[in-house]
Amino acid sequence: MLIRPRRNRVNEVIRSMVRETYLGPEQLIAPLFVIDGKNQNIPIHSMPGQSRLSIDLMIREARELFDHGIKTVALFPAINESLKTPDARESYNPDGLNARAISELKNAIPEMMIMGDVALDPYSSEGHDGLVNPKTGEILNDESVEILVKQALCEARAGVDIIGPSDMMDGRVNQIREALDDEGFKNTLIMSYSAKYASAYYGPFRDALDSAPKKGDKKTYQMDYANANEALREAALDEAEGADILMVKPGLPYLDVIYRLKQSFTLPIAAYNVSGEYAMVKAAVERGWLDNDKVIIETLTSFRRAGADIILTYFAKEAAQILNK
């Protein structure tokens, strides 16, 4: 045989030399769940190894992440149920948990990039990403965007570096971009959840934030998981409206969508390795069915191979420790 592909796999030196996909800690974003109080660490049972952390412990965790090479965190506040209202006004409270967490983290670790979530479900008594018409149950798009803009500005004033609109309301990227620019936040990035699917993989995340819808589902604004062409349309709109980075969420069941976006756009592509994907791996590892470290690196490499430039993942700290060995 003249052609023997195995020659390029004969040892680690040649395998490393011809490897097509690189995975490094600098490509990872670590999501962190924040709660009020001091010295609070409340484990999330459906996400082994993950916890709700008070701001002081969240900052300590962020320092560890930074030391491991993770330079960006995404903050998700779990607020007291008594603060949730139909109009989600706590989402833009400058003295609220979210704004305080951003400000205190930025003051403690100025070099750390902070991504802020923009959606109403953590603050809404209805558990939806947008405002709900109390008579019809309809998710109100334009009225929701007005609140989302206020939330984005609140986060920017607190010191956030990246705005992450995860709500899937039409036109919100354009309105947020204009509002940020008008207030002088021209260098604040927008990482848009462009192709966010109505997925069953979000369950543990909703446990973490107690943010499940009280009625109905999110299928009128999050995407149908059977559609891929629609993702291209959503991404094109976000690009035209001023997004700096386009995201696909969830990750593993949508590697094809990540690939298609990477082939179609020049903007960086992000993937969210979501809570359900994390929980499945951890459950199998606990039963001895999978090798934790090997599966983590293989999973994250699959996102990179599909075209993701950035990966939001609850495996971030573990992955960085493995990669740094």
C-alpha positions as a Markdown table, in Angstrom:
| # | Residue | x | y | z |
|---|---|---|---|---|
| 1 | Met | 0.0 | 0.0 | 0.0 |
| 2 | Leu | 1.3 | 3.4 | -0.9 |
| 3 | Ile | -1.2 | 5.3 | 1.3 |
| 4 | Arg | -1.2 | 4.4 | 5.0 |
| 5 | Pro | -3.1 | 7.1 | 7.0 |
| 6 | Arg | -2.0 | 5.4 | 10.2 |
| 7 | Arg | 1.5 | 6.8 | 9.6 |
| 8 | Asn | 0.2 | 10.1 | 10.8 |
| 9 | Arg | -0.9 | 8.5 | 14.1 |
| 10 | Val | 2.1 | 6.5 | 14.9 |
| 11 | Asn | 3.1 | 8.4 | 18.1 |
| 12 | Glu | 2.1 | 11.5 | 20.2 |
| 13 | Val | 4.6 | 13.7 | 18.5 |
| 14 | Ile | 3.2 | 13.3 | 15.0 |
| 15 | Arg | -0.4 | 13.2 | 16.3 |
| 16 | Ser | 0.2 | 16.6 | 18.0 |
| 17 | Met | 1.9 | 18.0 | 14.9 |
| 18 | Val | -1.0 | 17.2 | 12.6 |
| 19 | Arg | -3.9 | 17.8 | 15.1 |
| 20 | Glu | -6.5 | 19.9 | 13.4 |
| 21 | Thr | -8.4 | 21.3 | 16.5 |
| 22 | Tyr | -6.9 | 23.1 | 19.5 |
| 23 | Leu | -8.6 | 23.5 | 22.8 |
| 24 | Gly | -7.3 | 25.9 | 25.5 |
| 25 | Pro | -8.7 | 27.5 | 28.7 |
| 26 | Glu | -8.8 | 30.9 | 27.0 |
| 27 | Gln | -11.6 | 29.6 | 24.8 |
| 28 | Leu | -13.8 | 28.8 | 27.8 |
| 29 | Ile | -16.4 | 30.8 | 29.7 |
| 30 | Ala | -17.5 | 29.6 | 33.1 |
| 31 | Pro | -21.1 | 30.2 | 34.2 |
| 32 | Leu | -21.5 | 31.1 | 37.9 |
| 33 | Phe | -24.7 | 31.1 | 39.9 |
| 34 | Val | -24.9 | 34.0 | 42.4 |
| 35 | Ile | -27.1 | 34.4 | 45.5 |
| 36 | Asp | -27.5 | 37.0 | 48.3 |
| 37 | Gly | -25.8 | 36.6 | 51.7 |
| 38 | Lys | -22.3 | 35.9 | 53.0 |
| 39 | Asn | -20.3 | 32.7 | 52.9 |
| 40 | Gln | -23.2 | 30.9 | 51.2 |
| 41 | Asn | -22.4 | 27.7 | 49.1 |
| 42 | Ile | -25.6 | 25.8 | 48.2 |
| 43 | Pro | -25.0 | 22.8 | 46.0 |
| 44 | Ile | -27.2 | 22.3 | 43.0 |
| 45 | His | -28.2 | 18.6 | 43.3 |
| 46 | Ser | -29.0 | 18.2 | 39.6 |
| 47 | Met | -25.6 | 19.6 | 38.7 |
| 48 | Pro | -23.0 | 17.8 | 40.8 |
| 49 | Gly | -20.0 | 20.0 | 41.5 |
| 50 | Gln | -21.9 | 23.2 | 40.9 |
| 51 | Ser | -23.3 | 25.5 | 43.6 |
| 52 | Arg | -25.1 | 28.8 | 44.1 |
| 53 | Leu | -22.5 | 31.1 | 45.6 |
| 54 | Ser | -22.8 | 34.3 | 47.6 |
| 55 | Ile | -20.9 | 37.2 | 46.1 |
| 56 | Asp | -17.8 | 36.7 | 48.4 |
| 57 | Leu | -17.5 | 33.1 | 47.5 |
| 58 | Met | -18.3 | 33.8 | 43.8 |
| 59 | Ile | -15.3 | 36.2 | 43.7 |
| 60 | Arg | -13.1 | 33.5 | 45.3 |
| 61 | Glu | -14.2 | 31.0 | 42.7 |
| 62 | Ala | -13.5 | 33.6 | 39.9 |
| 63 | Arg | -10.0 | 34.1 | 41.2 |
| 64 | Glu | -9.4 | 30.3 | 41.0 |
| 65 | Leu | -10.8 | 30.3 | 37.5 |
| 66 | Phe | -8.6 | 33.2 | 36.5 |
| 67 | Asp | -5.5 | 31.5 | 37.9 |
| 68 | His | -6.4 | 28.4 | 35.8 |
| 69 | Gly | -6.6 | 30.5 | 32.6 |
| 70 | Ile | -10.3 | 31.1 | 32.5 |
| 71 | Lys | -10.6 | 34.8 | 31.8 |
| 72 | Thr | -14.3 | 35.2 | 31.4 |
| 73 | Val | -17.3 | 34.3 | 33.6 |
| 74 | Ala | -21.0 | 34.5 | 33.0 |
| 75 | Leu | -23.1 | 35.5 | 36.0 |
| 76 | Phe | -26.6 | 34.2 | 36.6 |
| 77 | Pro | -28.3 | 35.6 | 39.8 |
| 78 | Ala | -30.8 | 33.5 | 41.7 |
| 79 | Ile | -32.9 | 36.1 | 43.5 |
| 80 | Asn | -35.4 | 35.8 | 46.4 |
| 81 | Glu | -38.9 | 34.7 | 45.2 |
| 82 | Ser | -40.3 | 37.8 | 47.0 |
| 83 | Leu | -38.5 | 40.0 | 44.5 |
| 84 | Lys | -40.1 | 38.5 | 41.5 |
| 85 | Thr | -42.9 | 40.4 | 39.9 |
| 86 | Pro | -45.0 | 40.3 | 36.7 |
| 87 | Asp | -43.0 | 43.3 | 35.3 |
| 88 | Ala | -39.6 | 41.9 | 36.3 |
| 89 | Arg | -38.5 | 45.3 | 37.5 |
| 90 | Glu | -35.8 | 43.8 | 39.7 |
| 91 | Ser | -33.9 | 43.0 | 36.5 |
| 92 | Tyr | -32.8 | 46.6 | 36.2 |
| 93 | Asn | -32.4 | 47.5 | 39.9 |
| 94 | Pro | -29.0 | 49.2 | 40.3 |
| 95 | Asp | -28.8 | 48.0 | 43.9 |
| 96 | Gly | -30.0 | 44.5 | 43.1 |
| 97 | Leu | -28.0 | 41.3 | 43.3 |
| 98 | Asn | -27.0 | 41.2 | 39.7 |
| 99 | Ala | -25.6 | 44.7 | 39.5 |
| 100 | Arg | -23.8 | 44.3 | 42.9 |
| 101 | Ala | -22.3 | 41.0 | 41.8 |
| 102 | Ile | -21.0 | 42.5 | 38.6 |
| 103 | Ser | -19.6 | 45.6 | 40.3 |
| 104 | Glu | -17.9 | 43.8 | 43.2 |
| 105 | Leu | -16.4 | 41.2 | 40.9 |
| 106 | Lys | -15.0 | 43.8 | 38.5 |
| 107 | Asn | -13.6 | 45.8 | 41.5 |
| 108 | Ala | -12.0 | 42.6 | 42.9 |
| 109 | Ile | -10.6 | 41.3 | 39.6 |
| 110 | Pro | -10.5 | 44.1 | 37.0 |
| 111 | Glu | -8.8 | 41.8 | 34.4 |
| 112 | Met | -11.7 | 39.3 | 34.5 |
| 113 | Met | -14.2 | 39.7 | 31.7 |
| 114 | Ile | -17.8 | 39.5 | 32.9 |
| 115 | Met | -20.7 | 38.4 | 30.8 |
| 116 | Gly | -24.2 | 39.4 | 32.0 |
| 117 | Asp | -27.3 | 37.5 | 31.2 |
| 118 | Val | -30.2 | 39.6 | 29.7 |
| 119 | Ala | -33.6 | 37.9 | 30.1 |
| 120 | Leu | -36.5 | 38.3 | 32.4 |
| 121 | Asp | -37.1 | 34.8 | 33.6 |
| 122 | Pro | -34.9 | 35.0 | 36.8 |
| 123 | Tyr | -36.9 | 38.1 | 37.8 |
| 124 | Ser | -40.4 | 37.3 | 36.6 |
| 125 | Ser | -43.0 | 35.8 | 38.8 |
| 126 | Glu | -44.2 | 34.1 | 35.6 |
| 127 | Gly | -40.9 | 32.5 | 34.8 |
| 128 | His | -40.8 | 33.6 | 31.2 |
| 129 | Asp | -38.0 | 35.4 | 29.4 |
| 130 | Gly | -40.5 | 38.2 | 28.4 |
| 131 | Leu | -43.5 | 39.9 | 29.8 |
| 132 | Val | -46.7 | 37.9 | 29.8 |
| 133 | Asn | -50.2 | 39.3 | 28.8 |
| 134 | Pro | -52.2 | 38.3 | 31.9 |
| 135 | Lys | -55.4 | 37.8 | 29.9 |
| 136 | Thr | -54.1 | 35.8 | 26.9 |
| 137 | Gly | -50.8 | 34.3 | 28.2 |
| 138 | Glu | -49.0 | 35.8 | 25.1 |
| 139 | Ile | -45.4 | 36.7 | 25.5 |
| 140 | Leu | -45.2 | 40.4 | 24.7 |
| 141 | Asn | -42.3 | 41.1 | 22.4 |
| 142 | Asp | -41.9 | 44.9 | 22.1 |
| 143 | Glu | -42.9 | 45.6 | 25.7 |
| 144 | Ser | -40.3 | 43.0 | 26.8 |
| 145 | Val | -37.6 | 44.5 | 24.7 |
| 146 | Glu | -38.0 | 47.8 | 26.6 |
| 147 | Ile | -37.3 | 46.1 | 29.9 |
| 148 | Leu | -34.4 | 44.1 | 28.4 |
| 149 | Val | -32.8 | 47.4 | 27.3 |
| 150 | Lys | -33.1 | 48.7 | 30.8 |
| 151 | Gln | -31.5 | 45.5 | 32.1 |
| 152 | Ala | -28.6 | 45.7 | 29.7 |
| 153 | Leu | -27.9 | 49.3 | 30.6 |
| 154 | Cys | -28.0 | 48.5 | 34.3 |
| 155 | Glu | -25.4 | 45.8 | 33.7 |
| 156 | Ala | -23.2 | 48.0 | 31.6 |
| 157 | Arg | -23.3 | 50.7 | 34.3 |
| 158 | Ala | -22.2 | 48.1 | 36.8 |
| 159 | Gly | -19.2 | 47.2 | 34.8 |
| 160 | Val | -20.1 | 44.3 | 32.6 |
| 161 | Asp | -18.0 | 43.6 | 29.6 |
| 162 | Ile | -20.3 | 41.4 | 27.5 |
| 163 | Ile | -24.1 | 41.6 | 27.3 |
| 164 | Gly | -25.7 | 38.2 | 26.6 |
| 165 | Pro | -29.3 | 38.6 | 25.5 |
| 166 | Ser | -30.8 | 35.1 | 26.0 |
| 167 | Asp | -34.4 | 36.0 | 25.7 |
| 168 | Met | -35.0 | 35.4 | 22.0 |
| 169 | Met | -37.3 | 38.4 | 21.6 |
| 170 | Asp | -37.3 | 39.9 | 18.1 |
| 171 | Gly | -35.3 | 43.1 | 17.6 |
| 172 | Arg | -33.7 | 43.2 | 21.0 |
| 173 | Val | -30.1 | 43.2 | 19.8 |
| 174 | Asn | -30.7 | 46.3 | 17.7 |
| 175 | Gln | -32.4 | 48.2 | 20.6 |
| 176 | Ile | -29.7 | 47.1 | 23.1 |
| 177 | Arg | -26.9 | 48.1 | 20.8 |
| 178 | Glu | -28.4 | 51.6 | 20.2 |
| 179 | Ala | -29.0 | 52.1 | 23.9 |
| 180 | Leu | -25.5 | 51.1 | 24.8 |
| 181 | Asp | -23.9 | 53.3 | 22.2 |
| 182 | Asp | -26.1 | 56.3 | 23.2 |
| 183 | Glu | -24.8 | 56.0 | 26.8 |
| 184 | Gly | -21.2 | 55.7 | 25.8 |
| 185 | Phe | -20.8 | 51.9 | 26.1 |
| 186 | Lys | -19.5 | 51.5 | 22.6 |
| 187 | Asn | -16.9 | 48.9 | 23.6 |
| 188 | Thr | -19.4 | 46.7 | 25.5 |
| 189 | Leu | -19.8 | 43.5 | 23.4 |
| 190 | Ile | -23.0 | 41.7 | 22.6 |
| 191 | Met | -22.9 | 37.9 | 22.6 |
| 192 | Ser | -26.3 | 37.2 | 21.2 |
| 193 | Tyr | -28.1 | 33.9 | 21.9 |
| 194 | Ser | -28.9 | 33.8 | 18.2 |
| 195 | Ala | -30.1 | 30.2 | 17.9 |
| 196 | Lys | -31.5 | 29.3 | 21.3 |
| 197 | Tyr | -33.7 | 26.2 | 21.1 |
| 198 | Ala | -36.8 | 25.3 | 23.1 |
| 199 | Ser | -34.9 | 22.4 | 24.7 |
| 200 | Ala | -35.4 | 19.7 | 27.3 |
| 201 | Tyr | -31.7 | 20.0 | 28.2 |
| 202 | Tyr | -32.3 | 23.1 | 30.4 |
| 203 | Gly | -33.9 | 21.4 | 33.3 |
| 204 | Pro | -31.0 | 21.6 | 35.8 |
| 205 | Phe | -30.4 | 25.2 | 35.0 |
| 206 | Arg | -34.0 | 26.1 | 35.9 |
| 207 | Asp | -33.5 | 24.2 | 39.1 |
| 208 | Ala | -30.5 | 26.4 | 39.9 |
| 209 | Leu | -32.4 | 29.6 | 39.3 |
| 210 | Asp | -35.9 | 28.5 | 40.2 |
| 211 | Ser | -36.9 | 30.0 | 36.9 |
| 212 | Ala | -39.2 | 27.5 | 35.2 |
| 213 | Pro | -42.3 | 28.9 | 33.6 |
| 214 | Lys | -45.3 | 28.9 | 35.9 |
| 215 | Lys | -47.6 | 28.3 | 32.9 |
| 216 | Gly | -47.1 | 27.0 | 29.4 |
| 217 | Asp | -43.7 | 26.7 | 27.7 |
| 218 | Lys | -41.2 | 28.8 | 25.7 |
| 219 | Lys | -41.9 | 27.5 | 22.3 |
| 220 | Thr | -43.4 | 30.8 | 20.9 |
| 221 | Tyr | -40.0 | 32.5 | 21.3 |
| 222 | Gln | -37.3 | 29.9 | 21.6 |
| 223 | Met | -36.6 | 27.9 | 18.4 |
| 224 | Asp | -38.1 | 24.6 | 17.2 |
| 225 | Tyr | -35.4 | 22.0 | 17.7 |
| 226 | Ala | -36.3 | 20.5 | 14.3 |
| 227 | Asn | -35.2 | 23.6 | 12.4 |
| 228 | Ala | -31.7 | 24.6 | 11.2 |
| 229 | Asn | -32.3 | 27.0 | 8.3 |
| 230 | Glu | -34.2 | 29.2 | 10.8 |
| 231 | Ala | -31.0 | 29.5 | 12.9 |
| 232 | Leu | -29.2 | 31.0 | 9.9 |
| 233 | Arg | -32.0 | 33.6 | 9.6 |
| 234 | Glu | -31.9 | 34.4 | 13.3 |
| 235 | Ala | -28.1 | 34.8 | 13.2 |
| 236 | Ala | -28.2 | 37.0 | 10.1 |
| 237 | Leu | -30.6 | 39.3 | 11.9 |
| 238 | Asp | -28.4 | 39.5 | 15.0 |
| 239 | Glu | -25.4 | 40.3 | 12.9 |
| 240 | Ala | -27.2 | 43.1 | 11.1 |
| 241 | Glu | -28.5 | 44.5 | 14.4 |
| 242 | Gly | -24.9 | 44.8 | 15.8 |
| 243 | Ala | -24.1 | 41.5 | 17.6 |
| 244 | Asp | -20.4 | 40.9 | 18.1 |
| 245 | Ile | -20.6 | 37.1 | 18.7 |
| 246 | Leu | -23.3 | 34.6 | 17.7 |
| 247 | Met | -24.3 | 31.8 | 20.0 |
| 248 | Val | -25.9 | 28.4 | 19.6 |
| 249 | Lys | -27.7 | 26.9 | 22.6 |
| 250 | Pro | -27.7 | 24.0 | 23.6 |
| 251 | Gly | -24.5 | 22.5 | 22.2 |
| 252 | Leu | -24.1 | 18.8 | 21.7 |
| 253 | Pro | -27.5 | 18.1 | 20.0 |
| 254 | Tyr | -26.8 | 21.1 | 17.7 |
| 255 | Leu | -23.3 | 20.6 | 16.5 |
| 256 | Asp | -24.7 | 20.7 | 12.9 |
| 257 | Val | -26.1 | 24.2 | 13.6 |
| 258 | Ile | -22.7 | 25.4 | 15.0 |
| 259 | Tyr | -21.0 | 24.1 | 11.9 |
| 260 | Arg | -23.5 | 25.8 | 9.6 |
| 261 | Leu | -23.2 | 29.2 | 11.4 |
| 262 | Lys | -19.4 | 28.9 | 11.2 |
| 263 | Gln | -19.6 | 28.3 | 7.5 |
| 264 | Ser | -22.0 | 31.2 | 6.9 |
| 265 | Phe | -20.7 | 34.0 | 9.1 |
| 266 | Thr | -17.4 | 35.7 | 9.8 |
| 267 | Leu | -18.4 | 36.7 | 13.4 |
| 268 | Pro | -17.1 | 34.5 | 16.2 |
| 269 | Ile | -19.4 | 31.6 | 17.1 |
| 270 | Ala | -20.1 | 30.5 | 20.7 |
| 271 | Ala | -21.6 | 27.3 | 21.9 |
| 272 | Tyr | -23.3 | 26.8 | 25.3 |
| 273 | Asn | -22.6 | 23.3 | 26.7 |
| 274 | Val | -25.8 | 23.4 | 28.8 |
| 275 | Ser | -26.8 | 22.1 | 32.2 |
| 276 | Gly | -28.5 | 18.9 | 30.9 |
| 277 | Glu | -25.4 | 17.9 | 28.9 |
| 278 | Tyr | -23.3 | 18.5 | 32.0 |
| 279 | Ala | -25.6 | 16.5 | 34.2 |
| 280 | Met | -25.7 | 13.5 | 31.9 |
| 281 | Val | -21.9 | 13.2 | 31.9 |
| 282 | Lys | -21.7 | 13.6 | 35.7 |
| 283 | Ala | -24.4 | 11.0 | 36.2 |
| 284 | Ala | -22.6 | 8.5 | 34.1 |
| 285 | Val | -19.3 | 9.3 | 35.7 |
| 286 | Glu | -20.8 | 8.8 | 39.2 |
| 287 | Arg | -21.9 | 5.3 | 38.1 |
| 288 | Gly | -18.5 | 4.5 | 36.7 |
| 289 | Trp | -19.7 | 4.3 | 33.2 |
| 290 | Leu | -17.5 | 7.1 | 31.7 |
| 291 | Asp | -14.0 | 8.5 | 32.4 |
| 292 | Asn | -14.6 | 12.0 | 33.6 |
| 293 | Asp | -11.5 | 13.7 | 32.3 |
| 294 | Lys | -11.4 | 12.1 | 28.9 |
| 295 | Val | -15.1 | 12.7 | 28.2 |
| 296 | Ile | -14.9 | 16.4 | 29.2 |
| 297 | Ile | -12.0 | 17.1 | 26.8 |
| 298 | Glu | -13.6 | 15.0 | 24.0 |
| 299 | Thr | -16.9 | 16.8 | 24.5 |
| 300 | Leu | -15.4 | 20.3 | 24.4 |
| 301 | Thr | -13.1 | 19.4 | 21.5 |
| 302 | Ser | -16.3 | 18.4 | 19.6 |
| 303 | Phe | -17.6 | 22.0 | 19.9 |
| 304 | Arg | -14.3 | 23.4 | 18.6 |
| 305 | Arg | -14.2 | 20.9 | 15.7 |
| 306 | Ala | -17.7 | 21.9 | 14.7 |
| 307 | Gly | -16.6 | 25.5 | 14.5 |
| 308 | Ala | -17.2 | 27.1 | 18.0 |
| 309 | Asp | -14.6 | 29.7 | 18.8 |
| 310 | Ile | -16.0 | 30.1 | 22.4 |
| 311 | Ile | -17.6 | 27.6 | 24.7 |
| 312 | Leu | -19.7 | 28.3 | 27.8 |
| 313 | Thr | -19.4 | 25.3 | 29.9 |
| 314 | Tyr | -19.8 | 24.1 | 33.5 |
| 315 | Phe | -16.8 | 21.9 | 32.9 |
| 316 | Ala | -14.6 | 25.1 | 32.5 |
| 317 | Lys | -12.6 | 24.7 | 35.7 |
| 318 | Glu | -12.1 | 21.0 | 35.4 |
| 319 | Ala | -11.2 | 21.3 | 31.8 |
| 320 | Ala | -8.6 | 24.0 | 32.5 |
| 321 | Gln | -7.1 | 21.9 | 35.2 |
| 322 | Ile | -6.9 | 18.9 | 32.8 |
| 323 | Leu | -5.4 | 21.0 | 30.0 |
| 324 | Asn | -2.9 | 22.6 | 32.3 |
| 325 | Lys | -1.4 | 19.3 | 33.5 |
